[in-house]
Amino acid sequence: MPDFLASNLDYLLWGNLAHGAPGGLLLSLLMSVAAGIVASALGLAGGTALVMGGPRLRSVLKTLVVLLRAIPVLMLIFWCYFLLPILFGIDIPGVLTVIAALAIINAAYLSQSVQSGIEAIGRGQWGAGLSLGLTRWQTLRHIVLPQALRIMLPSFINQWITLIKDTSLAYVVGVAEFTFVATQVNNREQVYPLQIFAFVGLGYLLVCGGLELLGRRWERRWRYGAA
Amino acid sequence: MTPPAWLGQNWLAPHYLIWLLKGALLAAWLALLVCIAATLLGTLLTALQASHQRAIRIPTDTFLSLHRNTPLMVQLLLWYFGVSGLLPDDAKQWLNTPHVLALPAGLSLAWPSFEFLAAFTALTLYSASFIAGELRAGLRGVSDNQRAAAQALGLTPWQTFRWIVLPQALVIVRRPLVGQYTAVIKNTSLTMTIGVAELSYSSRQVETETLLAFQAFAVATVLYLALVLLLQISGRKPVPAWRPAP
């Protein structure tokens, strides 16, 4: 391993973890997991509401999703970073505002996938559930969703990968994640920019590529395995 | 009527709005150039990917995977910091000094800044990888029976592609392509990190000078929405001439 990399490796991977401030790749992963969980939950709820909700709720949600999909993630990060603290009148750490922005935007994308996943399940399934005496919600929960989730899995995985890549935007507001830490190291070393950023790219590639492989295995298992 | 306190004291002075408009124009210009270049490169990549030779297909797949599975931010920084380090000093100096090409009729063409070139390169390579994926899906979406039918009619492979497969594939890829072009517009926002003075950059600049965060980001957001809306309207399917407009 080249010298400049060996001496900066710890900092690139986990920042000042020893001093209680995780950074680098570790922080990127933590942010991804947190935003991913919130986004998935919100996306499921939003997608379900887009199918089951009344006309007014549906049109409000639809407008919101269209708007969120049309603005850059970076803009939403600015909104959250500069205005959430003003709105709530308290100091919110930058990491949390970025997690909030990423969760909101990915929830918007996911709710559309959830909606089309649910709608892809044939009407016969709904009819069968209802004729068995289940309510609409019971039919959704026990009959439609289990099938729809399988259809949605690929779009969830793609969205998670996008989310992991988008954590790099936190660099702009000075959160010490992987990309930010890399620019710090680059400024300090000055000599090996290509190697440093290639190393960082490789780090993301391993995480995203690994998730993609894992996703394909899940898909196969879900498709052939017993329900 | 006094605005609510959280809106701040003032609305933006006109010259700040002009900064933001200039930023939007630069974002639109960069996005347009990237869309054209990335579509051409994406087409080439799709063709290479369809090659029967592994020596061509494997490098193409690697290229696509590398560009899709790493953040655009890292690719931008790599081109900006990394590649400039590889250039000889003379070339660096030449790129960093302004050059203006005088055209007839009093027009002039400025050679773009190094930031702009790095942004263009990184965005084009990134976007082309995604566009190639959409084009490939479009070609696959055309049923094999169509190809077989065309061959049975005696069309050559090229004729089959040109007159049977391509027209149908274009219908399939229309919407996904508009989606990719929308992503290009949004992705131009990342180039602020390497100093391209586009819309996000100017919104931050206005925010820093005026401390009017809400106003600066509201105007920038509306301008982004306008750019995306403009693209999506122009990307709509044209109404066939025989059908009266609604």
Interface residues (C-beta under 8 A of the other chain):
Chain A: L67 A70 I71 P72 V73 L74 M75 F78 W79 F82 L83 I86 L87 I161 K165 D166 T167 S168 L169 Y171 V172 T179 A182 T183 N186 V191 P193 L194 F197 A198 V200 G201 Y204 L205 C208 G209 E212
Chain B: W6 S65 L66 N69 T70 P71 L72 M73 V74 Q75 L77 L78 F81 G82 V83 S84 G85 L86 T182 K186 N187 S189 L190 M192 T193 S200 S203 R204 E207 A213 F214 F217 A220 T221 Y224 L225 V228 L229
